[in-house]
Structures are given as C-alpha cells and as structure tokens.
Amino acid sequence: MAEQSGATWPWPDLPPGPMGIPSPDLDRRYAEGPMEPVTMPSGDRAPMIVRYEDVRAVLTSPAGSRDLRAPGLPRMVRGMGLDDDPAALINQDPPEHTRYRRIMQGTFTPRHIERWRPCAAAIATELLDAAGEEFDVVADFALPLPARVICEVLGVPMDRFEQFRGWTEMFLSSSEASAEARAEGFAAFMAYARDLIAEHRSRPGDDLIDLLISARDGEDALSEDELTHMVFTLIMAGHETTASIIIRGAFRLLCHPGQYAELTVRPELLEAAVEEILRHEGPGGNGLLRLVTEDVQLSGGTVPAGTVVLPNPAAANHDPSVFDDPWRFDIRRFAGGTPNPHLAFGHGPHYCLGANLARMELQEAFRALVTRLPRLRPREDLPSVRWTDDGLIHRPRRLLVAAG
C-alpha cells in the first residue's frame, strides 16, 4: 500500500488526524452534522452517521439492508468490491442471514475458540523470539501472527497464504484495480476455497472448516456456496483486519510508554487494554454501507427510504456523549468490570461472527509483547511513521522497534 499523502488519500473530506487518530472533523460532525455526506473512495457521496446511538440504531434496524447491488446506488469503491457478492454473509438480510447465523451459532463460541489459544500464544512467542533485538512490528509480528493463526485454525497450508493474501488485499484496497482483475481474483479465491473444503470432506479433522462442514440447525446445513464464502470471509477478516488492530495497538502503546510499562507489571489489565485498543483503534476503517428500506428517525432527522448511508463505528467509538474524554487512550477505561460498549465488532444482526477469535488473538499478541519485551521502544520518531493511504483499512506501513 502507498504511503500517506494528502494527494492520494481516498477519503478527501475525511482526512485522518495526526498519528492515525480519526478525523478531527468528527467533533464538528457530532455537534453540527451527524448525517452530513462524506465522499467515499469511489467518489460517490453518502450520509455518514457518526453519533453512537444513531450508528447503533442503523445497525440494529430491520430497515438497514446490506443488499446494495441495485444499479445506481452509491458504492464504496469502483469496480467489484465486498458489497457485490450476494452469497457473502455480510451482504445478506433476513431470512437468509438469520438462517446462516443460526446454523453457525455454536461454531464461534468462546469454548471452541479457547482450543486455539495455546496455538496463538506459541506462534506469538516464536515470532518475537525470531525477531531479534531490532525488528519491524508490521512485517515481523503483526502480519504473520494472524496469518499463521488463521491458517492453523482453518487447516490452510501456509505455503499458499501469500497467494490469497494478495487476493484479499485487492478487495480491501481503494486502488483502481480493473473490474476484470477483481473478478479474476475473486474467482481464483473461490476456486481455492472450494478445493480446500473438498479436501477437508475427504479427510475430516477438527479444524474450523470441519466444524463449519458439520454445523447444523436440525437437518439444515450450509450449502457449498455458503461454506465457500465463509472460508473467504474468515481468511480476509481473520488476517488483514486483525493485523491492522495489532499494528495500531502496538503503535498506540508505544505512544504511551507509561501505559505499556504498566501492562508489563500488571498483565491482569491485558483484557481491558485490548478492549480500549479495539475502541480507540478499531475497526480500522469507516464501516460498511447500508440501504435504508423505510424511513428511519435518527437524532439528526429522518433518513428517507431508499437512502444509502454509512454508519461509522470508529466515529461512534469516539462519541463524547458515550465515552468520557474519548480521544484519550486509557488501558484502564474498561478495567474493573466497566462495560465496554464499543462498536469495533459492529452491533446487531451483523455483529462480527469472529469476534471471540479476534479478541483471543489480540490478547495473546499483546500478552507476548509486554511479557517478553518489557523494554520495547520505537526506533524512529513516532509522529513521522508512514501510514497507508490507499486502503479501506488505515494503519502504519512499518513500525521499527528495539527490544530493549
């Protein structure tokens, strides 16, 4: 991905703040423009919903459809994108979506996910031990960790990972990849996922794909298309988005060395710290579009039926009416049983199915960092760190550190 520069930033009227914080324009939008349009990477404009209660309302409303395939509707990116696949779980509405989630509801429970915690912890430790005294958090830790974990969890050979990472990056980029290139990449990814599922059917085990194959609601099971698209979603979301939060979280902790030091001596704060990282840094992008199918009343007025809106979870996570001093990063914010109502994993029917897996990975990533590298420090001036500027996810390109 390209380096940050004002000339190529894909959200022209929503530039990020210094050191990767959300746009400073959000303060004005909360007060004066809670549904003001924003220009997306496609060049299309749509009302962006920024207030916490409004974002929750759109995400939970039966009128907030993810079917955005009608001609002429605003798009997030030009060419084929994530919104175009009708079989993908994130693009389905009830009753199809309800059925899909019901079949899989037992697959991503904390009990199932805990099986892979030792694996995630071991991979994190191995990566840090191999990194040496000076390394790049992005290339040497944050990118390979979720890649290897998702491969272990799904039963995917690591030697194929770079190939499907290239496919997923195409869909998470605002670059001008041709429609043909996007379609070819999607078709190749689907073919690979189908082959992977067929291999698991012929040699069953206890990987996550095997759990998905065996998932049932009575006699109802996932179709081959649904299985294939779920594997695609897990590989894409389970790698790039999780890696982004690890990168952003490590960067933010290095910006607050006192809080990093506190975690090294008080590891019991780790779970609360991960929740604050999710609130402050997640989800790394500006959300997914919704088509409002009937009039919806929000704090800023009525959204008419037929409007495509962008409910922004990152904006909601910094709403001062919900979070005290929301621009302050504070690992103690959710300690001591304080509720953690952030929307980093969404809300409502489309709440992230893999939230338990992502939380576990983040906990083990930061546990490994603070326990094995208690004197971690940056090797470059943090305000000068380069951030990506051509993707739907915003993160540092590299993060050079010294172990001691």
C-alpha positions as CSV (number, residue, x, y, z in Angstrom):
1,M,0.0,0.0,0.0
2,A,1.1,3.5,-0.7
3,E,2.5,6.0,1.9
4,Q,0.3,8.6,3.4
5,S,0.0,11.8,1.3
6,G,-2.7,14.4,1.0
7,A,-2.8,13.9,-2.8
8,T,-3.9,10.3,-2.7
9,W,-5.9,9.9,0.5
10,P,-9.1,8.1,-0.6
11,W,-11.4,9.9,1.7
12,P,-10.9,13.5,0.5
13,D,-13.2,15.2,3.0
14,L,-12.4,12.9,6.0
15,P,-8.6,13.0,6.4
16,P,-7.2,11.2,9.4
17,G,-5.8,13.2,12.3
18,P,-2.2,13.2,13.4
19,M,-0.6,9.9,14.2
20,G,-3.6,7.9,12.8
21,I,-6.3,9.2,15.1
22,P,-9.8,9.6,13.5
23,S,-10.6,12.7,11.6
24,P,-10.6,15.9,13.7
25,D,-13.7,16.9,11.7
26,L,-15.7,14.4,13.8
27,D,-16.0,16.9,16.6
28,R,-17.8,19.3,14.3
29,R,-19.9,16.5,12.8
30,Y,-21.1,15.3,16.3
31,A,-22.3,18.7,17.1
32,E,-23.5,20.1,13.7
33,G,-23.5,17.4,11.0
34,P,-24.4,14.0,12.4
35,M,-25.7,12.8,9.0
36,E,-23.5,15.1,6.7
37,P,-22.5,13.4,3.5
38,V,-18.9,12.1,3.0
39,T,-17.1,11.4,-0.2
40,M,-16.0,7.7,-0.4
41,P,-13.1,6.2,-2.3
42,S,-15.4,5.6,-5.3
43,G,-16.1,9.4,-5.5
44,D,-19.8,8.7,-4.5
45,R,-21.3,10.5,-1.6
46,A,-23.5,9.2,1.2
47,P,-24.7,10.5,4.5
48,M,-22.2,9.4,7.2
49,I,-23.8,8.6,10.6
50,V,-21.4,9.5,13.4
51,R,-23.3,9.7,16.7
52,Y,-23.1,6.5,18.8
53,E,-26.8,6.0,19.3
54,D,-27.6,6.7,15.6
55,V,-25.0,4.2,14.5
56,R,-26.4,1.5,16.8
57,A,-29.9,2.3,15.6
58,V,-29.0,1.8,11.9
59,L,-27.0,-1.3,12.6
60,T,-29.9,-2.9,14.5
61,S,-32.8,-1.6,12.4
62,P,-34.6,-4.1,10.1
63,A,-34.6,-1.3,7.6
64,G,-30.8,-1.2,7.4
65,S,-30.3,-3.6,4.4
66,R,-26.9,-4.8,3.1
67,D,-28.3,-5.5,-0.3
68,L,-26.5,-2.8,-2.2
69,R,-26.4,-4.3,-5.7
70,A,-29.1,-2.3,-7.4
71,P,-27.7,-0.2,-10.3
72,G,-27.1,3.4,-9.5
73,L,-26.6,3.0,-5.7
74,P,-23.5,4.7,-4.2
75,R,-20.5,2.4,-3.9
76,M,-17.6,2.3,-1.5
77,V,-15.1,1.6,-4.3
78,R,-15.2,1.5,-8.1
79,G,-15.3,-1.9,-9.7
80,M,-16.1,-5.2,-8.0
81,G,-16.0,-4.9,-4.2
82,L,-17.1,-6.6,-1.0
83,D,-20.7,-5.4,-1.5
84,D,-21.2,-7.3,-4.7
85,D,-21.3,-10.9,-3.6
86,P,-24.9,-11.9,-2.7
87,A,-23.8,-15.2,-1.0
88,A,-21.5,-13.5,1.4
89,L,-22.8,-13.4,5.0
90,I,-22.1,-9.6,5.4
91,N,-24.4,-8.9,2.4
92,Q,-27.4,-11.0,3.4
93,D,-30.6,-9.8,5.0
94,P,-33.2,-11.9,6.9
95,P,-34.4,-14.5,6.5
96,E,-31.3,-15.8,4.7
97,H,-28.9,-14.1,7.1
98,T,-30.9,-15.3,10.1
99,R,-30.7,-18.9,8.9
100,Y,-27.0,-18.6,8.1
101,R,-26.2,-17.3,11.6
102,R,-28.4,-19.8,13.3
103,I,-26.5,-22.7,11.7
104,M,-23.2,-21.4,12.8
105,Q,-24.0,-20.0,16.2
106,G,-22.2,-22.8,18.0
107,T,-19.1,-22.7,15.9
108,F,-17.5,-19.5,17.2
109,T,-18.3,-19.8,20.9
110,P,-15.6,-18.9,23.5
111,R,-15.4,-22.7,24.3
112,H,-14.4,-23.6,20.7
113,I,-12.1,-20.6,20.3
114,E,-10.2,-21.3,23.6
115,R,-8.9,-24.5,21.9
116,W,-6.7,-22.4,19.7
117,R,-5.4,-20.0,22.4
118,P,-2.3,-22.1,23.2
119,C,-1.5,-22.2,19.4
120,A,-1.8,-18.4,19.1
121,A,0.3,-17.9,22.2
122,A,3.0,-20.2,20.8
123,I,3.1,-18.5,17.4
124,A,3.4,-15.1,19.0
125,T,6.2,-16.2,21.2
126,E,8.0,-17.9,18.3
127,L,7.8,-14.8,16.1
128,L,9.1,-12.5,18.8
129,D,12.0,-14.9,19.7
130,A,12.9,-14.9,16.0
131,A,12.6,-11.2,15.5
132,G,15.9,-10.2,17.2
133,E,16.8,-7.1,19.1
134,E,15.6,-4.7,16.3
135,F,12.6,-5.5,14.1
136,D,9.6,-4.2,12.3
137,V,6.4,-4.9,14.2
138,V,4.4,-4.9,11.0
139,A,6.4,-7.3,8.9
140,D,7.9,-9.5,11.6
141,F,5.0,-9.8,14.0
142,A,1.6,-8.3,13.3
143,L,1.1,-9.5,9.7
144,P,2.5,-13.1,10.2
145,L,0.8,-13.7,13.5
146,P,-2.9,-13.7,12.4
147,A,-1.9,-15.2,9.0
148,R,-0.4,-18.2,10.8
149,V,-3.2,-18.4,13.3
150,I,-6.0,-18.4,10.7
151,C,-4.1,-21.0,8.7
152,E,-3.8,-23.2,11.8
153,V,-7.4,-22.6,12.8
154,L,-8.8,-23.3,9.3
155,G,-6.3,-26.0,8.3
156,V,-4.8,-24.0,5.5
157,P,-1.3,-24.7,4.2
158,M,0.9,-21.7,5.0
159,D,2.7,-22.0,1.6
160,R,-0.5,-20.8,0.0
161,F,-1.0,-17.8,2.3
162,E,0.8,-15.2,0.3
163,Q,-1.3,-16.0,-2.7
164,F,-4.6,-15.5,-1.0
165,R,-3.3,-12.5,0.9
166,G,-2.8,-10.8,-2.5
167,W,-6.4,-11.6,-3.4
168,T,-7.8,-10.2,-0.2
169,E,-5.7,-7.0,-0.4
170,M,-7.3,-6.3,-3.8
171,F,-10.8,-6.2,-2.1
172,L,-9.6,-4.1,0.8
173,S,-7.9,-1.5,-1.4
174,S,-9.4,1.6,-3.0
175,S,-6.9,1.3,-5.9
176,E,-8.1,1.4,-9.4
177,A,-7.8,-2.4,-10.0
178,S,-9.8,-3.2,-13.1
179,A,-13.1,-4.9,-12.8
180,E,-11.6,-7.8,-14.7
181,A,-8.7,-8.1,-12.3
182,R,-11.0,-8.0,-9.2
183,A,-13.4,-10.6,-10.8
184,E,-10.5,-12.9,-11.7
185,G,-9.0,-12.6,-8.2
186,F,-12.4,-13.4,-6.6
187,A,-12.9,-16.4,-8.9
188,A,-9.5,-17.7,-8.1
189,F,-10.0,-17.3,-4.3
190,M,-13.4,-19.1,-4.5
191,A,-11.9,-22.0,-6.5
192,Y,-9.1,-22.3,-3.9
193,A,-11.7,-22.3,-1.0
194,R,-13.8,-25.0,-2.8
195,D,-10.8,-27.2,-3.2
196,L,-9.9,-26.7,0.5
197,I,-13.4,-27.7,1.6
198,A,-13.3,-30.7,-0.7
199,E,-10.0,-31.8,0.9
200,H,-11.5,-31.5,4.4
201,R,-14.5,-33.5,3.4
202,S,-12.3,-36.3,2.1
203,R,-10.0,-36.2,5.2
204,P,-12.1,-34.9,8.1
205,G,-10.4,-33.4,11.2
206,D,-11.2,-30.9,13.8
207,D,-10.2,-27.7,12.1
208,L,-12.6,-24.8,11.9
209,I,-13.5,-25.8,8.3
210,D,-14.5,-29.2,9.7
211,L,-16.7,-27.5,12.3
212,L,-18.4,-25.4,9.6
213,I,-18.9,-28.5,7.4
214,S,-20.6,-30.3,10.3
215,A,-22.6,-27.3,11.6
216,R,-26.3,-28.0,11.6
217,D,-29.6,-26.5,12.6
218,G,-31.8,-29.6,12.7
219,E,-31.4,-31.0,9.3
220,D,-30.3,-27.7,7.8
221,A,-26.7,-27.2,6.9
222,L,-24.6,-24.7,5.0
223,S,-24.7,-25.1,1.2
224,E,-21.4,-25.4,-0.7
225,D,-21.7,-21.8,-1.8
226,E,-22.2,-20.6,1.8
227,L,-19.3,-22.7,3.1
228,T,-17.0,-21.3,0.3
229,H,-17.9,-17.7,1.1
230,M,-17.5,-18.2,4.8
231,V,-13.9,-19.5,4.3
232,F,-13.3,-16.4,2.1
233,T,-14.7,-14.1,4.8
234,L,-12.7,-15.8,7.6
235,I,-9.4,-15.6,5.7
236,M,-9.9,-12.0,4.7
237,A,-11.3,-10.7,8.0
238,G,-9.2,-13.1,10.1
239,H,-6.0,-11.8,8.6
240,E,-5.9,-8.2,7.5
241,T,-8.3,-6.6,9.9
242,T,-6.8,-8.4,13.0
243,A,-3.3,-7.5,11.8
244,S,-4.4,-3.9,11.5
245,I,-5.6,-3.7,15.1
246,I,-2.3,-5.3,16.3
247,I,-0.3,-2.8,14.4
248,R,-2.4,0.2,15.5
249,G,-2.5,-1.1,19.1
250,A,1.3,-1.5,19.3
251,F,1.8,1.9,17.8
252,R,-0.6,3.5,20.4
253,L,1.0,1.7,23.3
254,L,4.4,3.0,22.2
255,C,2.9,6.5,22.1
256,H,2.1,5.9,25.8
257,P,5.2,4.2,27.3
258,G,3.8,4.6,30.8
259,Q,0.8,2.5,29.9
260,Y,3.0,-0.1,28.2
261,A,5.2,-0.3,31.3
262,E,2.1,-0.7,33.5
263,L,1.0,-3.7,31.4
264,T,4.4,-5.3,31.8
265,V,3.9,-5.4,35.6
266,R,0.1,-5.7,35.7
267,P,-0.8,-8.3,33.0
268,E,-4.2,-8.6,34.6
269,L,-5.0,-5.4,32.8
270,L,-4.5,-7.0,29.4
271,E,-8.1,-7.8,28.6
272,A,-9.2,-4.3,29.5
273,A,-6.3,-2.9,27.4
274,V,-7.4,-4.9,24.4
275,E,-10.9,-3.5,24.7
276,E,-9.5,0.0,24.8
277,I,-7.4,-0.7,21.7
278,L,-10.5,-2.0,20.0
279,R,-12.4,1.1,20.9
280,H,-9.7,3.6,20.2
281,E,-8.2,1.9,17.1
282,G,-11.0,-0.3,15.7
283,P,-12.3,-1.2,13.3
284,G,-9.5,0.5,11.3
285,G,-11.9,1.7,8.6
286,N,-15.1,3.8,8.3
287,G,-17.6,1.0,8.2
288,L,-20.0,-0.7,5.7
289,L,-22.8,0.9,3.8
290,R,-26.5,0.3,4.5
291,L,-29.5,0.8,2.3
292,V,-32.4,2.2,4.3
293,T,-35.5,0.5,3.1
294,E,-38.0,2.5,5.1
295,D,-37.9,5.9,6.8
296,V,-35.7,5.8,9.9
297,Q,-35.7,8.5,12.5
298,L,-32.3,9.5,13.9
299,S,-31.1,12.3,16.2
300,G,-30.2,14.4,13.2
301,G,-33.5,13.9,11.4
302,T,-35.3,11.4,9.2
303,V,-33.4,9.2,6.8
304,P,-35.8,8.6,3.9
305,A,-36.4,5.2,2.5
306,G,-34.1,4.4,-0.4
307,T,-31.1,6.3,1.1
308,V,-27.7,4.6,1.2
309,V,-25.9,5.7,4.5
310,L,-22.5,5.0,6.1
311,P,-22.8,4.2,9.8
312,N,-19.3,4.8,11.1
313,P,-18.3,2.6,14.1
314,A,-15.0,4.4,14.5
315,A,-16.8,7.7,14.8
316,A,-19.3,6.1,17.3
317,N,-16.4,4.8,19.4
318,H,-15.2,8.4,19.9
319,D,-18.6,10.0,20.7
320,P,-18.2,12.2,23.7
321,S,-21.8,11.6,24.8
322,V,-20.9,7.9,25.5
323,F,-17.1,7.8,26.2
324,D,-15.6,10.2,28.7
325,D,-12.7,12.1,27.1
326,P,-12.9,9.8,24.0
327,W,-9.7,11.0,22.3
328,R,-7.7,9.9,25.4
329,F,-6.2,6.4,25.1
330,D,-6.5,4.7,28.5
331,I,-5.9,1.0,29.2
332,R,-7.8,1.3,32.4
333,R,-11.0,2.6,30.8
334,F,-12.7,-0.8,30.8
335,A,-11.0,-2.3,33.9
336,G,-12.8,-3.4,37.0
337,G,-15.9,-4.6,35.2
338,T,-16.7,-1.3,33.4
339,P,-19.0,-2.1,30.5
340,N,-17.3,-2.0,27.1
341,P,-20.0,-0.8,24.7
342,H,-17.6,0.0,21.8
343,L,-18.7,-0.9,18.3
344,A,-15.4,-2.2,16.9
345,F,-17.1,-5.5,16.0
346,G,-20.3,-3.9,14.9
347,H,-23.7,-4.3,16.5
348,G,-27.0,-6.1,15.9
349,P,-27.6,-8.9,13.5
350,H,-24.3,-8.4,11.6
351,Y,-22.2,-8.3,14.8
352,C,-18.8,-9.9,13.8
353,L,-19.1,-13.6,13.9
354,G,-15.4,-14.0,14.6
355,A,-15.2,-11.5,17.5
356,N,-14.2,-14.2,20.0
357,L,-11.4,-15.4,17.7
358,A,-10.2,-11.8,17.1
359,R,-10.2,-11.0,20.9
360,M,-8.3,-14.1,21.7
361,E,-5.6,-13.3,19.1
362,L,-5.3,-9.7,20.2
363,Q,-5.0,-10.8,23.9
364,E,-2.2,-13.3,23.0
365,A,-0.4,-10.8,20.7
366,F,-0.2,-8.1,23.4
367,R,0.5,-10.6,26.2
368,A,3.5,-11.8,24.2
369,L,4.7,-8.3,23.6
370,V,4.5,-7.0,27.2
371,T,5.8,-10.2,28.9
372,R,8.7,-11.0,26.5
373,L,9.7,-7.4,25.6
374,P,9.1,-5.3,28.7
375,R,11.5,-2.6,27.5
376,L,10.2,-2.3,23.9
377,R,10.7,1.1,22.4
378,P,10.4,2.8,19.0
379,R,13.5,3.1,16.8
380,E,12.0,6.1,14.9
381,D,10.2,9.2,15.7
382,L,6.5,8.1,16.0
383,P,5.0,11.3,14.5
384,S,7.0,10.6,11.3
385,V,5.7,7.0,10.9
386,R,4.2,6.5,7.4
387,W,0.6,5.3,7.3
388,T,-1.2,3.5,4.4
389,D,-3.4,5.7,2.3
390,D,-4.9,3.6,-0.5
391,G,-6.8,1.0,1.5
392,L,-10.1,0.8,3.4
393,I,-8.1,0.0,6.5
394,H,-5.7,2.7,7.8
395,R,-2.5,1.6,9.6
396,P,1.3,2.2,9.8
397,R,3.2,0.8,6.9
398,R,6.0,-0.2,9.2
399,L,6.9,0.2,12.9
400,L,10.5,-0.2,13.7
401,V,11.3,-1.1,17.3
402,A,14.1,-2.2,19.6
403,A,13.5,-4.9,22.1
404,G,15.5,-3.3,24.9
